[in-house]
Amino acid sequence: MPTSWKHPISTPPQVRSYILIAFNDMTSLLSLRKDLIAKFGPIEYETENFSAKTWRSNYNLYFNHIRLLSLKTLIKREEIVRFRKQTMTLESKYAKEGPPSIELDPGYLSQHLVVRTELQEDFHRIYLYDGIYAETIFKFIKSSFSPLEHTQEYFHNKEIINAFNDIRLIHLSD
């Protein structure tokens, strides 16, 4: 008796998680870094502060600085919702009778793309679950990440693109 045919399904490789941190004062950032390390493990890569002029906050807040960091521990792609929820819990810790003093924008990076999480639906976002959406913001072509048509203006900044390229090199070296 012949066996039935099954589609070959493979498990994708793990990805590198990253967090964009929007903030106004260094005190909050230094405290947050300690919390991030305690919750997620060592930070593998961290930029200096970038300007947040063109940053579009999920909460309609305004920040002066943004810093990008990636974590040493790799994650499975399906863990991105849990990762987002955990960063939202940390944001709440930094809210003092009002909106948070920091905003965390987590996502992941693979060899070919950068995905960020979002809280609102849009035509280019894919709903995952628990109110979390995912959107691809970069694809890797011609030896560099390149923003997609719908990617918010902030991510078109050369310094940000270069930082994600650096994280990709770290990711590929593992």
Backbone as a printed PyTorch tensor [residue, N CA C, xyz], in Angstrom:
tensor([[[ 0.8400, -1.1770,  0.0000],
         [ 0.0000,  0.0000,  0.0000],
         [ 0.8920,  1.2500,  0.0000]],

        [[ 0.6620,  2.1810, -0.9150],
         [ 1.4980,  3.3830, -0.9900],
         [ 1.2270,  4.3230,  0.1940]],

        [[ 2.2610,  4.9850,  0.5950],
         [ 2.0890,  5.9800,  1.6620],
         [ 1.6270,  7.2880,  1.0370]],

        [[ 0.8880,  8.0640,  1.8170],
         [ 0.3900,  9.3330,  1.2790],
         [ 1.5190, 10.3670,  1.2750]],

        [[ 1.4490, 11.2380,  0.3080],
         [ 2.4660, 12.2800,  0.1580],
         [ 2.1950, 13.3990,  1.1470]],

        [[ 3.2430, 13.9660,  1.7340],
         [ 3.1080, 15.0920,  2.6550],
         [ 4.0210, 16.2150,  2.1850]],

        [[ 3.5520, 17.4280,  2.3550],
         [ 4.3660, 18.5920,  2.0340],
         [ 5.5830, 18.6210,  2.9420]],

        [[ 6.7380, 18.9060,  2.3900],
         [ 7.9080, 19.0490,  3.2690],
         [ 7.8470, 20.3930,  4.0060]],

        [[ 7.8850, 20.3390,  5.3170],
         [ 7.8560, 21.5590,  6.1260],
         [ 9.1400, 21.5920,  6.9420]],

        [[ 9.8510, 22.6800,  6.8160],
         [11.1000, 22.8010,  7.5680],
         [10.9590, 23.9030,  8.6120]],

        [[11.7330, 23.7780,  9.6450],
         [11.7570, 24.7990, 10.6910],
         [12.7460, 25.8800, 10.2670]],

        [[12.3090, 27.1450, 10.2090],
         [13.2430, 28.2060,  9.8100],
         [14.3070, 28.4210, 10.8850]],

        [[15.4540, 28.9360, 10.4720],
         [16.4950, 29.2030, 11.4810],
         [16.0600, 30.2890, 12.4550]],

        [[16.6700, 30.2760, 13.6180],
         [16.3720, 31.3000, 14.6090],
         [16.8320, 32.6630, 14.1080]],

        [[16.2910, 33.7020, 14.7150],
         [16.5540, 35.0670, 14.2840],
         [17.1310, 35.8790, 15.4430]],

        [[17.6700, 37.0300, 15.1160],
         [18.2530, 37.9340, 16.1000],
         [17.2120, 38.9750, 16.4790]],

        [[16.9080, 39.0860, 17.7460],
         [15.9420, 40.0910, 18.1890],
         [16.6370, 41.4310, 18.3610]],

        [[15.8820, 42.4830, 18.1150],
         [16.3920, 43.8330, 18.3150],
         [15.3180, 44.6630, 18.9900]],

        [[15.7420, 45.7760, 19.5780],
         [14.8120, 46.7210, 20.1870],
         [15.2820, 48.1290, 19.8440]],

        [[14.3840, 48.9140, 19.2980],
         [14.6190, 50.3490, 19.1610],
         [14.0560, 50.9940, 20.4200]],

        [[14.8620, 51.8120, 21.0660],
         [14.4460, 52.4660, 22.3050],
         [14.3280, 53.9520, 22.0380]],

        [[13.1360, 54.4930, 22.1830],
         [12.9200, 55.9410, 22.0800],
         [12.8530, 56.4810, 23.5030]],

        [[13.6060, 57.5620, 23.7570],
         [13.6850, 58.0850, 25.1170],
         [14.0930, 59.5520, 25.0880]],

        [[13.9640, 60.1950, 26.2470],
         [14.3590, 61.5950, 26.3700],
         [15.5630, 61.8060, 27.2870]],

        [[15.6820, 60.9820, 28.3330],
         [16.7970, 61.2110, 29.2610],
         [17.6000, 59.9380, 29.4740]],

        [[18.9040, 60.1230, 29.6850],
         [19.8380, 59.0110, 29.8340],
         [19.5800, 58.1970, 31.0980]],

        [[19.0200, 58.8120, 32.1140],
         [18.7450, 58.0850, 33.3520],
         [17.7690, 56.9460, 33.0930]],

        [[16.7020, 57.2350, 32.3510],
         [15.7300, 56.1910, 32.0070],
         [16.3850, 55.1040, 31.1690]],

        [[17.2250, 55.5140, 30.2260],
         [17.8910, 54.5410, 29.3590],
         [18.8000, 53.6150, 30.1620]],

        [[19.5820, 54.1540, 31.0610],
         [20.5050, 53.3260, 31.8430],
         [19.7530, 52.3450, 32.7250]],

        [[18.6720, 52.7910, 33.3230],
         [17.8440, 51.9090, 34.1420],
         [17.1960, 50.8210, 33.2730]],

        [[16.6890, 51.2360, 32.1170],
         [16.0550, 50.2880, 31.1940],
         [17.0440, 49.2280, 30.7180]],

        [[18.2630, 49.6160, 30.4180],
         [19.2780, 48.6530, 29.9620],
         [19.4420, 47.5310, 30.9860]],

        [[19.4720, 47.8820, 32.2620],
         [19.5890, 46.8700, 33.3190],
         [18.3920, 45.9250, 33.2930]],

        [[17.1870, 46.4920, 33.1250],
         [15.9790, 45.6730, 33.0600],
         [15.9910, 44.7570, 31.8360]],

        [[16.4430, 45.2790, 30.7080],
         [16.4960, 44.4710, 29.4790],
         [17.4540, 43.2870, 29.6440]],

        [[18.6060, 43.5410, 30.2210],
         [19.5860, 42.4730, 30.4230],
         [19.0350, 41.4270, 31.3930]],

        [[18.3760, 41.8790, 32.4570],
         [17.7920, 40.9450, 33.4320],
         [16.7090, 40.0840, 32.7890]],

        [[15.9250, 40.6690, 31.9010],
         [14.7950, 39.9470, 31.2950],
         [15.1900, 39.1040, 30.0880]],

        [[16.0790, 39.6380, 29.2270],
         [16.3660, 38.9860, 27.9430],
         [17.7870, 38.4750, 27.7810]],

        [[18.6720, 38.7960, 28.6960],
         [20.0550, 38.3520, 28.5620],
         [20.9430, 39.4570, 27.9960]],

        [[22.1800, 39.0930, 27.6670],
         [23.1710, 40.0990, 27.2730],
         [22.8050, 40.8610, 25.9910]],

        [[23.2300, 42.1100, 25.9640],
         [23.1050, 42.9370, 24.7640],
         [24.3560, 42.6820, 23.9300]],

        [[24.1530, 42.3830, 22.6630],
         [25.2910, 42.0580, 21.8090],
         [25.7790, 43.2600, 20.9950]],

        [[24.8620, 44.1450, 20.6610],
         [25.1980, 45.2870, 19.8050],
         [24.3660, 46.4720, 20.2550]],

        [[24.9740, 47.6590, 20.2920],
         [24.2360, 48.8510, 20.6950],
         [24.8160, 50.0630, 19.9750]],

        [[23.9520, 50.8940, 19.4490],
         [24.3800, 52.1080, 18.7660],
         [24.5070, 53.2480, 19.7680]],

        [[25.0610, 54.3340, 19.3060],
         [24.9810, 55.5940, 20.0290],
         [23.5670, 56.1320, 19.8020]],

        [[23.2600, 57.2800, 20.3610],
         [21.9250, 57.8610, 20.2040],
         [21.7530, 58.4440, 18.8020]],

        [[20.5920, 58.1830, 18.2210],
         [20.1750, 58.8040, 16.9710],
         [19.1230, 59.8520, 17.2960]],

        [[18.9620, 60.8050, 16.4240],
         [17.8910, 61.7900, 16.5750],
         [16.5470, 61.1120, 16.3250]],

        [[15.5360, 61.5410, 17.0470],
         [14.1970, 60.9680, 16.8900],
         [13.2620, 61.9160, 16.1340]],

        [[13.8270, 62.8520, 15.3730],
         [13.0070, 63.8650, 14.6910],
         [11.8960, 63.2740, 13.8320]],

        [[12.1970, 62.2560, 13.0420],
         [11.1840, 61.7060, 12.1320],
         [10.5500, 60.4250, 12.6700]],

        [[10.8170, 60.1020, 13.9250],
         [10.2490, 58.9030, 14.5510],
         [ 8.7440, 59.0580, 14.7070]],

        [[ 7.9950, 58.0280, 14.3630],
         [ 6.5450, 58.0230, 14.5450],
         [ 6.2200, 57.0580, 15.6740]],

        [[ 5.8360, 57.5930, 16.7970],
         [ 5.5600, 56.8200, 17.9970],
         [ 4.2480, 56.0520, 17.8570]],

        [[ 4.2140, 54.8590, 18.4470],
         [ 2.9670, 54.0910, 18.5100],
         [ 1.9530, 54.7550, 19.4280]],

        [[ 2.4330, 55.5840, 20.3530],
         [ 1.5730, 56.1750, 21.3650],
         [ 1.3980, 57.6790, 21.1840]],

        [[ 1.8160, 58.1970, 20.0280],
         [ 1.7440, 59.6370, 19.7460],
         [ 2.5190, 60.4630, 20.7720]],

        [[ 3.6690, 59.9480, 21.1620],
         [ 4.5540, 60.6430, 22.0820],
         [ 5.7280, 61.2120, 21.2950]],

        [[ 6.4490, 62.1300, 21.9060],
         [ 7.6120, 62.7320, 21.2640],
         [ 8.8510, 62.4310, 22.0830]],

        [[ 9.8780, 61.9880, 21.3950],
         [11.1410, 61.6380, 22.0440],
         [12.2810, 62.3480, 21.3340]],

        [[13.3600, 62.5830, 22.0630],
         [14.5380, 63.2490, 21.4990],
         [15.5410, 62.2740, 20.8910]],

        [[15.6270, 61.0760, 21.4810],
         [16.6790, 60.1350, 21.0860],
         [16.1140, 58.7520, 20.8040]],

        [[16.8690, 58.0350, 19.9840],
         [16.5790, 56.6230, 19.7230],
         [17.8980, 55.8770, 19.7570]],

        [[17.8500, 54.7010, 20.3100],
         [19.0190, 53.8330, 20.3330],
         [18.5710, 52.4530, 19.8670]],

        [[19.3980, 51.8070, 19.0810],
         [19.1110, 50.4600, 18.5770],
         [20.0500, 49.4880, 19.2650]],

        [[19.4840, 48.3920, 19.7490],
         [20.3210, 47.3360, 20.2940],
         [19.7990, 45.9810, 19.8540]],

        [[20.7090, 45.0250, 19.7970],
         [20.2960, 43.6510, 19.5240],
         [20.7600, 42.7820, 20.6810]],

        [[20.0190, 41.7310, 20.8960],
         [20.2890, 40.8260, 22.0100],
         [21.0760, 39.6200, 21.5300]],

        [[21.9080, 39.0970, 22.3880],
         [22.7570, 37.9610, 22.0360],
         [21.9520, 36.6850, 21.8310]],

        [[20.9170, 36.5030, 22.6310],
         [20.1170, 35.2860, 22.5610],
         [19.2370, 35.2970, 21.3140]],

        [[19.3290, 34.2380, 20.5190],
         [18.4850, 34.1000, 19.3300],
         [17.0980, 33.6420, 19.7520]],

        [[16.1060, 33.9720, 18.9400],
         [14.7270, 33.5540, 19.2250],
         [14.1400, 32.8470, 18.0070]],

        [[13.0930, 32.0800, 18.2520],
         [12.3030, 31.5210, 17.1590],
         [11.3700, 32.6230, 16.6790]],

        [[11.0650, 32.6340, 15.4120],
         [10.2370, 33.7000, 14.8420],
         [ 8.8690, 33.8000, 15.5260]],

        [[ 8.3200, 32.6810, 15.9170],
         [ 6.9940, 32.6990, 16.5490],
         [ 7.0230, 33.2970, 17.9540]],

        [[ 8.1950, 33.5150, 18.5040],
         [ 8.3250, 34.1230, 19.8300],
         [ 8.1900, 35.6460, 19.8020]],

        [[ 8.0460, 36.2290, 18.6290],
         [ 8.0390, 37.6860, 18.5120],
         [ 6.8470, 38.3190, 19.2400]],

        [[ 5.7160, 37.6270, 19.2940],
         [ 4.5550, 38.1760, 20.0090],
         [ 4.8550, 38.2180, 21.5100]],

        [[ 5.3860, 37.1520, 22.0470],
         [ 5.7450, 37.1260, 23.4760],
         [ 6.7880, 38.2090, 23.7690]],

        [[ 7.7550, 38.3490, 22.8800],
         [ 8.7960, 39.3660, 23.0240],
         [ 8.1750, 40.7580, 23.0610]],

        [[ 7.2400, 41.0200, 22.1500],
         [ 6.5660, 42.3340, 22.1220],
         [ 5.7990, 42.5720, 23.4180]],

        [[ 5.0760, 41.5720, 23.8720],
         [ 4.2950, 41.7080, 25.1110],
         [ 5.2140, 42.0080, 26.3010]],

        [[ 6.3670, 41.3540, 26.3530],
         [ 7.3030, 41.5930, 27.4500],
         [ 7.8630, 43.0180, 27.3980]],

        [[ 8.1130, 43.5320, 26.1990],
         [ 8.6090, 44.9090, 26.1100],
         [ 7.5130, 45.9060, 26.4910]],

        [[ 6.2630, 45.5750, 26.1990],
         [ 5.1610, 46.4480, 26.6010],
         [ 5.0420, 46.5000, 28.1270]],

        [[ 5.3030, 45.3810, 28.7810],
         [ 5.3010, 45.3420, 30.2430],
         [ 6.4050, 46.2550, 30.7880]],

        [[ 7.5660, 46.2190, 30.1590],
         [ 8.6500, 47.1110, 30.5850],
         [ 8.2920, 48.5770, 30.3620]],

        [[ 7.6430, 48.8860, 29.2400],
         [ 7.2030, 50.2690, 28.9990],
         [ 6.3070, 50.7540, 30.1260]],

        [[ 5.4040, 49.8840, 30.5540],
         [ 4.4790, 50.2490, 31.6360],
         [ 5.2230, 50.5800, 32.9200]],

        [[ 6.3140, 49.8960, 33.1540],
         [ 7.1210, 50.1620, 34.3490],
         [ 7.6540, 51.5970, 34.3330]],

        [[ 7.8690, 52.1360, 33.1370],
         [ 8.4260, 53.4830, 32.9990],
         [ 7.3580, 54.5480, 32.7530]],

        [[ 6.1240, 54.2120, 33.0530],
         [ 5.0320, 55.1870, 32.9600],
         [ 4.7370, 55.7050, 34.3640]],

        [[ 4.7980, 56.9920, 34.5330],
         [ 4.5380, 57.5970, 35.8490],
         [ 3.2670, 58.4150, 35.7550]],

        [[ 2.1550, 57.7990, 36.1200],
         [ 0.8550, 58.4700, 36.0730],
         [ 0.6170, 59.1360, 34.7170]],

        [[ 0.7680, 58.3510, 33.6820],
         [ 0.5910, 58.8660, 32.3240],
         [ 1.3270, 57.9900, 31.3390]],

        [[ 1.6840, 58.5510, 30.2070],
         [ 2.3650, 57.7530, 29.1860],
         [ 3.7840, 57.3890, 29.6160]],

        [[ 4.3520, 56.3350, 29.0140],
         [ 5.7040, 55.9150, 29.3890],
         [ 6.7540, 56.9560, 28.9940]],

        [[ 7.8560, 56.9550, 29.7360],
         [ 8.9610, 57.8720, 29.4310],
         [ 9.9200, 57.2640, 28.4100]],

        [[ 9.6600, 56.0230, 28.0470],
         [10.4190, 55.3390, 27.0010],
         [ 9.4310, 54.5970, 26.1130]],

        [[ 9.8300, 54.3200, 24.8950],
         [ 9.0170, 53.4740, 24.0120],
         [ 9.9330, 52.4260, 23.4110]],

        [[ 9.5000, 51.1900, 23.4650],
         [10.2750, 50.0770, 22.9400],
         [ 9.6130, 49.5610, 21.6710]],

        [[10.3890, 49.4280, 20.6370],
         [ 9.9070, 48.9790, 19.3350],
         [10.7060, 47.7340, 18.9480]],

        [[10.2260, 46.5450, 19.3370],
         [10.9940, 45.3270, 19.0950],
         [10.6770, 44.6790, 17.7430]],

        [[11.6050, 43.8560, 17.3310],
         [11.4300, 43.0820, 16.1130],
         [12.5350, 42.0520, 15.9950]],

        [[12.6850, 41.5140, 14.7920],
         [13.7760, 40.5670, 14.5760],
         [14.4050, 40.7600, 13.2160]],

        [[15.6200, 40.2390, 13.1060],
         [16.4130, 40.3400, 11.8930],
         [16.8320, 38.9390, 11.4940]],

        [[16.7010, 38.6350, 10.2140],
         [17.2120, 37.3800,  9.6630],
         [18.2180, 37.7220,  8.5790]],

        [[18.6990, 36.7190,  7.9240],
         [19.6690, 36.9310,  6.8540],
         [19.0970, 37.8200,  5.7500]],

        [[17.7840, 37.7220,  5.5050],
         [17.1890, 38.3720,  4.3400],
         [16.2850, 39.5570,  4.6300]],

        [[15.8540, 39.7260,  5.8890],
         [14.8920, 40.7920,  6.1600],
         [14.9100, 41.2380,  7.6010]],

        [[14.2670, 42.3980,  7.8160],
         [14.0670, 42.9270,  9.1710],
         [12.5640, 43.1000,  9.3510]],

        [[12.0590, 42.5560, 10.4380],
         [10.6340, 42.6000, 10.7590],
         [10.4710, 43.3450, 12.0730]],

        [[ 9.5030, 44.2430, 12.1150],
         [ 9.1900, 44.9200, 13.3790],
         [ 7.7550, 44.5890, 13.7570]],

        [[ 7.4620, 44.7500, 15.0270],
         [ 6.1070, 44.5070, 15.4990],
         [ 5.3490, 45.8190, 15.5580]],

        [[ 4.0500, 45.7170, 15.4210],
         [ 3.1750, 46.8910, 15.4510],
         [ 1.9190, 46.5450, 16.2220]],

        [[ 1.1920, 47.5870, 16.6230],
         [-0.0270, 47.3920, 17.4070],
         [-1.2870, 47.7350, 16.6320]],

        [[-1.1370, 48.2620, 15.4270],
         [-2.3040, 48.6580, 14.6390],
         [-2.2590, 48.0160, 13.2670]],

        [[-3.4280, 47.7320, 12.7580],
         [-3.5520, 47.1320, 11.4360],
         [-3.2410, 48.1620, 10.3470]],

        [[-2.6530, 47.6920,  9.2790],
         [-2.4270, 48.4950,  8.0860],
         [-2.3220, 47.5120,  6.9260]],

        [[-2.4070, 48.0100,  5.7060],
         [-2.4830, 47.1300,  4.5420],
         [-1.2630, 46.2260,  4.3840]],

        [[-0.1170, 46.6240,  4.8630],
         [ 1.1130, 45.8630,  4.6750],
         [ 1.4980, 45.0440,  5.9100]],

        [[ 0.6720, 45.0380,  6.9270],
         [ 0.9800, 44.3070,  8.1550],
         [ 0.2020, 43.0010,  8.2090]],

        [[ 0.8380, 42.0210,  8.8200],
         [ 0.2230, 40.7100,  8.9760],
         [-0.1400, 40.5310, 10.4390]],

        [[-1.3850, 40.1620, 10.6900],
         [-1.8080, 39.9270, 12.0660],
         [-1.2330, 38.6060, 12.5380]],

        [[-0.6270, 38.6290, 13.7230],
         [-0.0960, 37.4060, 14.3070],
         [-1.1160, 36.8590, 15.3000]],

        [[-1.1690, 37.4120, 16.5040],
         [-2.2010, 37.1120, 17.4980],
         [-2.0080, 38.0340, 18.6890]],

        [[-2.9790, 38.0240, 19.6020],
         [-2.9340, 38.8570, 20.8120],
         [-2.7400, 40.3430, 20.5230]],

        [[-3.2900, 40.8280, 19.4160],
         [-3.2210, 42.2440, 19.0950],
         [-1.9060, 42.7090, 18.4980]],

        [[-1.0460, 41.7770, 18.1020],
         [ 0.2710, 42.1110, 17.5700],
         [ 0.3190, 41.8240, 16.0670]],

        [[ 0.8380, 42.8000, 15.3390],
         [ 1.0300, 42.6830, 13.8880],
         [ 2.5220, 42.6620, 13.5980]],

        [[ 2.8850, 42.1600, 12.4380],
         [ 4.2830, 42.1760, 11.9960],
         [ 4.3490, 42.8560, 10.6390]],

        [[ 5.4330, 43.6090, 10.4380],
         [ 5.6550, 44.2140,  9.1310],
         [ 7.1340, 44.1160,  8.7780]],

        [[ 7.4030, 43.7800,  7.5460],
         [ 8.7720, 43.7660,  7.0550],
         [ 9.1420, 45.1980,  6.7070]],

        [[10.2650, 45.6700,  7.2460],
         [10.6800, 47.0500,  6.9670],
         [11.8970, 47.1220,  6.0450]],

        [[12.7040, 46.0420,  6.0220],
         [13.8740, 45.9960,  5.1430],
         [13.9570, 44.6410,  4.4670]],

        [[14.4650, 44.6460,  3.2460],
         [14.8800, 43.4090,  2.5920],
         [16.3440, 43.5820,  2.2260]],

        [[17.0600, 42.4730,  2.1730],
         [18.4850, 42.5330,  1.8840],
         [18.7010, 42.3210,  0.3900]],

        [[19.1980, 43.3630, -0.2750],
         [19.5190, 43.2660, -1.7040],
         [20.8050, 44.0410, -1.9720]],

        [[21.5840, 43.5130, -2.8730],
         [22.8170, 44.1840, -3.3040],
         [23.6960, 44.6000, -2.1230]],

        [[23.9370, 43.6790, -1.2220],
         [24.8520, 43.8160, -0.0850],
         [24.4430, 44.8380,  0.9820]],

        [[23.1490, 45.1840,  1.0470],
         [22.6830, 46.0780,  2.1040],
         [21.1810, 45.9090,  2.3090]],

        [[20.7380, 46.2240,  3.5280],
         [19.3020, 46.2900,  3.7530],
         [18.7550, 47.5020,  3.0210]],

        [[17.5670, 47.3490,  2.5040],
         [16.9130, 48.4150,  1.7590],
         [15.4750, 48.5400,  2.2580]],

        [[15.0120, 49.7580,  2.5900],
         [13.6440, 49.9250,  3.0860],
         [12.6160, 49.6230,  1.9970]],

        [[11.4980, 49.0940,  2.4210],
         [10.4020, 48.8260,  1.4970],
         [ 9.5770, 50.0960,  1.2920]],

        [[ 8.7080, 50.0590,  0.3230],
         [ 7.8960, 51.2260, -0.0440],
         [ 7.1020, 51.7900,  1.1310]],

        [[ 6.5520, 50.9200,  1.9580],
         [ 5.6980, 51.3480,  3.0710],
         [ 6.4680, 51.6440,  4.3590]],

        [[ 7.7700, 51.4050,  4.3820],
         [ 8.5640, 51.5810,  5.5910],
         [ 8.5790, 53.0500,  6.0020]],

        [[ 8.3030, 53.2900,  7.2900],
         [ 8.2310, 54.6760,  7.7650],
         [ 9.5470, 55.4090,  7.5070]],

        [[ 9.4340, 56.6900,  7.3190],
         [10.5590, 57.5510,  6.9220],
         [11.7860, 57.3780,  7.8060]],

        [[11.5790, 57.2000,  9.0880],
         [12.6930, 57.0930, 10.0180],
         [13.6890, 56.0180,  9.5910]],

        [[13.2060, 54.9110,  9.0790],
         [14.0640, 53.7770,  8.7290],
         [14.7900, 53.9620,  7.3940]],

        [[14.5800, 55.0850,  6.7390],
         [15.3170, 55.3920,  5.5060],
         [16.6570, 56.0670,  5.8230]],

        [[16.9010, 56.3770,  7.0850],
         [18.1250, 57.0180,  7.5570],
         [19.3100, 56.0720,  7.3390]],

        [[20.3620, 56.5660,  6.6950],
         [21.5590, 55.7580,  6.3860],
         [22.1860, 55.1530,  7.6370]],

        [[22.2160, 55.9310,  8.7340],
         [22.8260, 55.4230,  9.9650],
         [22.0570, 54.2200, 10.5130]],

        [[20.7410, 54.2810, 10.4340],
         [19.9120, 53.1600, 10.9000],
         [20.1330, 51.9400, 10.0070]],

        [[20.1360, 52.1590,  8.6980],
         [20.3720, 51.0530,  7.7650],
         [21.7340, 50.4200,  8.0330]],

        [[22.7570, 51.2460,  8.2240],
         [24.0970, 50.7200,  8.5110],
         [24.1210, 49.9180,  9.8090]],

        [[23.3910, 50.3840, 10.8170],
         [23.3370, 49.6610, 12.0920],
         [22.6900, 48.2850, 11.9010]],

        [[21.6070, 48.2250, 11.1340],
         [20.9870, 46.9210, 10.8690],
         [21.9120, 46.0320, 10.0380]],

        [[22.6770, 46.6160,  9.1220],
         [23.6650, 45.8370,  8.3720],
         [24.7260, 45.2620,  9.3130]],

        [[25.1450, 46.0420, 10.3020],
         [26.1110, 45.5590, 11.2940],
         [25.5260, 44.3810, 12.0850]],

        [[24.2840, 44.5160, 12.4960],
         [23.6390, 43.4300, 13.2540],
         [23.5450, 42.1770, 12.3840]],

        [[23.2640, 42.3590, 11.1060],
         [23.1920, 41.2160, 10.1840],
         [24.5340, 40.4860, 10.1330]],

        [[25.6240, 41.2260, 10.0730],
         [26.9510, 40.5920, 10.0430],
         [27.2070, 39.7740, 11.3170]],

        [[26.7910, 40.3240, 12.4460],
         [26.9120, 39.5810, 13.7100],
         [26.0610, 38.3140, 13.6420]],

        [[24.8500, 38.4590, 13.1340],
         [23.9290, 37.3240, 13.0360],
         [24.5170, 36.2180, 12.1450]],

        [[25.0770, 36.6080, 11.0180],
         [25.6260, 35.6160, 10.0850],
         [26.8840, 34.9460, 10.6430]],

        [[27.5990, 35.6230, 11.5290],
         [28.8230, 35.0500, 12.0890],
         [28.5370, 33.9800, 13.1470]],

        [[27.3110, 33.9330, 13.6640],
         [26.9600, 32.9170, 14.6710],
         [26.7910, 31.5470, 14.0460]]])
